Amino acid sequence: MSVSNETVDVVRLADVNLFDPAFHTGDPHPLWRVMRERAPLHRQVLADGRMFWNVTRYHDVCRVLGNHRQFTSERGSLLSQLGTVDAAAGRMLVSTDPPRHLQLRRPLASLFAQPAAEALRGRIQHGVRGLVNAAPVDGSWDLAVDVQQLPLVAAAAVMDLPESDWPDLIRWTGMAAAPSDPAFSVGSTAATLAIAHHELFDYFAGQVRGRREHPGDDVISHLLSMHAGDGPLTREEVIFNCYSILLGANATTPHTVSGTVLALVERPGLLGELTGHPEAATDLVEEGLRWTSAASSFMRHAVVDTELSGGVVRAGDAVAAWVGAANRDPRVFPDPERFDPARRNNRHVAFGHGPHYCLGAALARVTLREFFAEFLQTFVSVQLAGQPQRLASNFIAGLTHLPLSVRRRA
């Protein structure tokens, strides 16, 4: 069910299913406002008996994501894994706790740090211009569809993945991130997820075979040659982490772009102020990251009994940390429901918090800034040409369609 501003006060929280991907095709923020104030620690029990807690306040979300001694990532990091055994636990970056997490992350950090991102700026600019120039002058431009290729401009360069493979990689990562959405589903949710995992793991197994024969200066070759702890990574660890890196890039950056553009289109006066000022892109990107919170939720399990706002989570319990709710907490963000590219001290957690802070954050920021610098320099008018469609996912907050009509600068 969806919740509107008018009805949220009379909806019982027990009637709302945050686990249901379809719920998130509506606007969850009216509900999250109520939860932050009335039920900052909200218990939800599914029909099959599985249970998890929801946290929506900024400082609680930071604690759940940032304190691995109280909340572990090794029993599944996504809400869809609730009640299952994570096969990648202890072997994939997102499914490990320190010290193993640091052993995996530290050797990769330089490949995604700011200098590495800056070295790709020219390639990213070229890809951005190709995307923006493809927008039709007459007719509708579905930005949410076309922008899916944008993160691969950088990620494929870092991983040395051929452009001919991009369409498959976009489709498979979409299926993995949102297996319930009609845009990606192939039969049931479970079948879609199984197909996506099979295709992506098989694809990266082939890439690993190729790098063993012809190593290069890319992430996959680096994973094959690096040591973490007492020895080199296993073949499965390399494949798991290739999957994680690609999914992290493809599943979030496009939705930050389309969601930020939608916020501008809905505020034509603001768009008019920014158009022609590409230097405004940096602040616009940070507010867009906060506003869209594309990585909407992460799951952790309590290691010990832990007190959070509203009560105590018992050891072993699952907790969903809602990043989108945290990023509009009025305790941290003044006037949080206002989209404000001039916002200062923007301490959003769109890239996560603590040990699992997004490895590719610098690369994502360069990509987003280059897109919006080009966008603001190119278009003088952007309007909706149809109804936006939101993604059905309890993990990714985004859009599957954003039809636009645009007018270019003379």
N, C-alpha and C positions, 0 to 999 in steps of 0.2 A: 504494500500500500504506500501511497505517497502522502506527504503531510504538507499542507499549505500554512501560510502565516495565520490565516483566519481560523483554522481548525485545530492547530497544534495544542492549544490550551485545554481542549476538551478530549484529546486523545489519551487513552491510558498507555503508558509506556509498555506495559505488558502486551499490548496489541501490536507493537511495532517489531518487525523482524529485521534487524540490521544485518543478519547473516544472508538474507535473501538478495541476490544480485539485482533483481527487478526493483527492489525498493530504491536503489540508487539511480534509477533512471529519472527520478524526481529530484527535488531539491532537499537534501537532508539537513540543511543548516537551521531551519526553524525548529526541528526536533532537537538538534544538538544544543541550541540555545537553552531549551528547557532542561535537557540533561545536565548541562554545566551547572545550572542553578539548583535544580531539584534533586537530581540523581547523578552526581559526578562519578559514582561507582555503581553502575547499573548491571544487574545480573540477568542474563538471558538464558533460558532453557529451550532447546529445540525439541521438536516433536519426537525425535528419536532418543531423547534423553541427554544428548550432549549439552554441556553448559560452558559458558564463558562470561567474563566480566567485560564491560565497556568503560573505558576512561576517556573523558572529553576535555578535561582542563589541561592547560599548557604544561604546568609544572608536573602534573601526574604523568602525562605523556612522556615528558623528558626523563622522568625517573624510570618509567617502565622500559624505555628504549636505551637509556644510558647506563643503567646499573646492572651489569651482567651477574653480579654476585646475588642479586635478588631476583632477577628475571633472565631466564636462559633463552637462547635462540635455537637450541639444539633439539627441540621437540616440534619444530615447524615454525616458520616465520610468517606464514600467510594464513588468514582465517579459513581459507578453503581446506587447509590441512588439519583442521580441528578433529581430534579423535583418531588420527592416523599416525603411522610411524614415518618419519622423514628419512628416506633412503640416503639423502645427502648429508645427514647430520655429522658434523665433525670433518666433513670433506669439502664443503662448498662455503665460500665466504659468508653468505647470508645465513648459513646454518651452523656457524661455529661461534664459540665464545673464546675470549682470551684465556690462555696465551696462544692457543692454536690459531685463533683468528688473526692475531698480529703476525704470526709466522707466515701465514698465507698472504696477508695484505702488504706487509712491508716491502717485499721484493717487487711488487707490482706498482707501488705508489708513484715512482718516478715516471712511469709510462702514462700516467693520467694527471700528473701535476700541472701547475700553471705553465711552466716552460714548454712542456709537451703540447699543451692545448694551444699556446700561442704559435707554435711551429706549424700547426694545422690551420691557422686562421685563413690563409690564402685559399686553401682547398675548400674550407667552409664557405667563404665569401662567394666562390664560384658556384657552389651548389645552391646557396641561397638565391643568387641572382637567377639561376636557371629556374628555380621554383617560382619566384615572383614574376619573372617574365612570361611564364607559361599561363598566368592568370588571364582569361579571356576579357577583352575590352567589352564585348557584347555577350550577353548570356550569363550563366551562373558558374561560379568557381567554388567547388566544394573543397574548401581549405582543409577540413578535417581528414579527407581522403588523401589529398595530394601531399600533405605535410608528413605523412607516415614515413616517407623516404628520407626526411631531413636528418634524423640522428645517424643514419647509416653513412652519411657523407663523412662524418668523423669516425664513428665506431668501426666501419669497415676498413678505413685507412689504418687505424690502430691494430686491427686484427688481420689485416691483409686478406679481405674477403672480396672476391670479384663482383663487379656490379651486376653481372648476369644472374647472380644468385639472390639479389636483393628482393625481388617480388616474393620468392618462396620464404625468405627469412622474415619479411614483414607479415606474411600470412600466418606462419607458424608461431611467431611470438605473440601475435594478436590472439590466436587460439589459446595459447598458454596463459596469457594474462586475463582474458575474459571469455572463458569457454562457454558461458551461458548466453552471451550476446548473439542475437540473430546474425550479425555481420560476420561472425567467426565460427559459430557452432556448426558441427557436422554430426547430426544425430544428437545423442544425449550429451550432457556436460561431461560426464566421465569419459565417454568415447572421444570427445573433442580433445580433452586434456591428454588422453593416452596417445592419440595420433600426433598431437603437437610434440609431446616428449619424445616419442619414437623418432619422428622426422628430425628434430633438432639434435638429439643425441647421435643419431646415425650420421647426420651431416658433419658434426664436429669430430666424430670418429674418423671420417674420411679426411678432414682437415689435419688431424693429428698424424695420420699415416703420411700425408704429403709433407708435413714439416719434418718428420723424422728423416725423410729422404733428402729434402731440400730446406734446411733450416734458414730462417731469415731474421729480421730485426723487428718482429711483431710480437704481440701479446701471446699468441699460441706457442710460438717458438720459445718465448721467455718462460712460459709455464712448464714446458717440457725440460728446460735446462736448469730451472731454479731448484734450490733446496729449501725446504720448510721444516724446521726442527731437525730431526735426526737423518733426513734423507730426501731424495727427490720425490716429486709427486707421482702418484700412481696414474695410470692411463685414465681411470675413472675420475680421479680428482681433477685432472686437466679438462676432461669433457664437461664435468659438472660446472666448473668455473667459467669455461667459455660460454656455456648456456646462461649462467647467471649474469655475466657482463653484458651479453647482447640483450637479454630480457630487460635489464635495468635501463639500458639506453632506449630501446624501441618502445617500451611500455609507458614512458613518462614524458619525454621531451615533446612529442607531437601534441599531447593533450595540454601541456602548458602553453604551447603556441596557440592552439585553437581556442582554449578557454580564455586566454588573455585578449585575443582579438574580439571574441564575443563580448567581453566586458567593455571594450572600447566602442564597439558598434552600438551597444545599448546606452552609451553615453556620448552621443555625437558632439556635444560641446567640448568634452575632454579630448576626443579624437581631433577635433579642429585645432585645439591648442597645441597638440603634440606634432601634428602633421608638418613636415618640413623641418623638423628638429631631430635629426638622428642621434644627437648627443644625449637625448632624453632616454635612449634605449636602456641604459644601465639601470636607472631607478625603476623604469617600467618593468623590466625583467624581474627585479626583486619583488615588486608588488604583485606581478603576475604569478610568481612562484607561490607566494603566500595565498593569494586569492584562489588559485586553481587547486593547489595541493594535490597534484596528480597521483602521487603515491598516497592513497587515501588512508590506508590502515596497515598496521603490522601486528603480528601476534607474538606474544611471549608467554612463557609459563613461569609461575612463581617458584623459586627455589626454596624460599623460606616464607613463613607467615609475614606479610608486609602490610603496613597501614598506609592507605592512600586517602585522599579526600573522600569522605563518605563511608569509610569502613575498612575492613581488613580482608585482604586476599590470602587464602590459605595456600600453603605449599602444595604444588601440583596443579593448581587451578590455571586455566588459560585466561589470558587477558588480551583484548583487542584495544590497541592504542590508536585512536582516531586523529590522524594528523590534521585533517581538514578542520575538525572541531577545535583543536589546539590553536591553529593559526588564526582563529577569530575569537580568541578568549579576551574579553574586555579587561581582564586583569593585567594583560601584557600589551595589548594593542589598542590605543585610543581610537574610538569610533571604528570598531573592527569591521562593520558591515559597509563601510565606505571604501570603494575602490579608489586608492589615492597613490598615483605614481610618485608624488612628492613626499611620501611617508618617510620619516627618519627613524633611525634606531629600529630597523625592521628585522627583528630577531626570529624570523619564521623558521620552522623546522621541516620545510618541504623536502630537504635532503636528508632527513632523519636527524638523529642526535646520538652522541656517544661513539662507541667503537665502530658501529655500523654506519656512520656518516657516509653518504654516497661516495664511492671511490671515483666516480666520473663527474663530480660536481663542477670542477673547473672546466672540463670539456663541454658540459651541458651549458654552463653560463656563457662561454664564448659563442657557442652555436646560437643560443637564444638572443644574445646581444646583436650578433650579426644579422639575424633574421629581422629583428625589430628596427634596427638602424636602416636596413633596406626598405622595410615596409613603410616606415614613417617618411622616408625620402621619396618613395615612389607614388603613393596613393594620396589623393586629396579628398576622396570620398569613398566610404565603404558602408554598404547597407546589406541587411539580410535579404536574400532572394528566396527564402523558404524557411521551413521550420527546423531549427537545430534538433538533433537527436542525441540523447545522452547514452553513454555506455552502461550496459547492465553488468556491473562488477562490484564486489565488496572489497576489491583491492585497488583498482585504478579508477579515479574520478576523471571522466573525460567525455569527449564527443565522438560519435561515429560519423556524423554529417554536420557540416556547417556551410550551407550554400550562401554565397555572397555575390553581390554585384559591386564592381569597383570602377572608380574613375581615376585615371592616372594623371600625374602632374604633366603639364604641357612640356 
